[in-house]
């Protein structure tokens, strides 16, 4: 019965391409362009008011966990320091901010109209009132990043400026 070993060998050879395909490495989990839409913010920055003014903070923004997250370390020259962790999960961008005043804010949003826009509810942000904070991060032609903040105490019907910063690459001495 020499036919049986020949059939077994033929079946094994036919299965090899499928097995080879199954063993092919999968694409990294955070490799899509959406996962990297906020990479323009990664860097070591000196932060000043947009339009000019003295240095107000240093900020270190780094890509972590194989490009699956972005972490910010906000180091103001005066006031409360803090940081955030941001990620894209397929449904949008999420950022959790925590600072030394005890604040914790969860922002949601995404990249649109050439900017990253994130909005979250911040307790006591507007003279003790709760409000929505909308942050817009825009890459500037010179490689800097503008971070503009607006606040709304009427659930987004109207917005008022809150802050406007320019992140420029940190000067190393």
WOSULRA-V391134 format. One record per helix or strand. SS is the DSSP state (2 for helix, 1 for strand). FROM is the first residue (numbers start at 1). TO is the last residue. If there is no record, write none. Layout:
# WOSULRA-V391134
SS&FROM&TO  SS&FROM&TO
This chain:
# WOSULRA-V391134
2&3&22  2&33&36  2&39&41  1&43&49  1&55&64  1&69&76  1&82&88  1&93&99  1&104&112  1&115&126  1&129&139  1&145&152  1&160&169
